[in-house]
Amino acid sequence: MLDYNVPCEFAWIVKKVNNWRYYAHIGAKGVSLVVSAWDFITYTELMNFEHNPSEQMILTFSVDVPFAPQPLKKSIRGTMVCGGWFLEKINPFKTRAHYVSMSDIKGSVPKWVLTMGVGQIT
């Protein structure tokens, strides 16, 4: 069972480089009256490992590009320092997935808000 509450409101591709690389605009809604909404402009790339074709990494980080949309009204532009998925094929029907994200959503955020999006898979 996945216990996960993602406050993500939207995510769309701003510019596609090719099937494995793209720029995206991602937005997250605010949490009550305490935290403003925020958004990110990111670059994402799917990377294959030559030494082990059963492993892949989807790497995402913030970028500042001239074609990026302006921050939405009443939102703060955050920075995703580094984030993404590491995918490991176990067998033809099973893949192990690890997710990591290091982001600066700017401003002051209460601890309970920081932990609300973190879940546990059981």
Order of alpha helices (4+ residues) and beta strands (2+ residues): beta-beta-beta-beta-beta-beta-beta-beta-alpha-beta
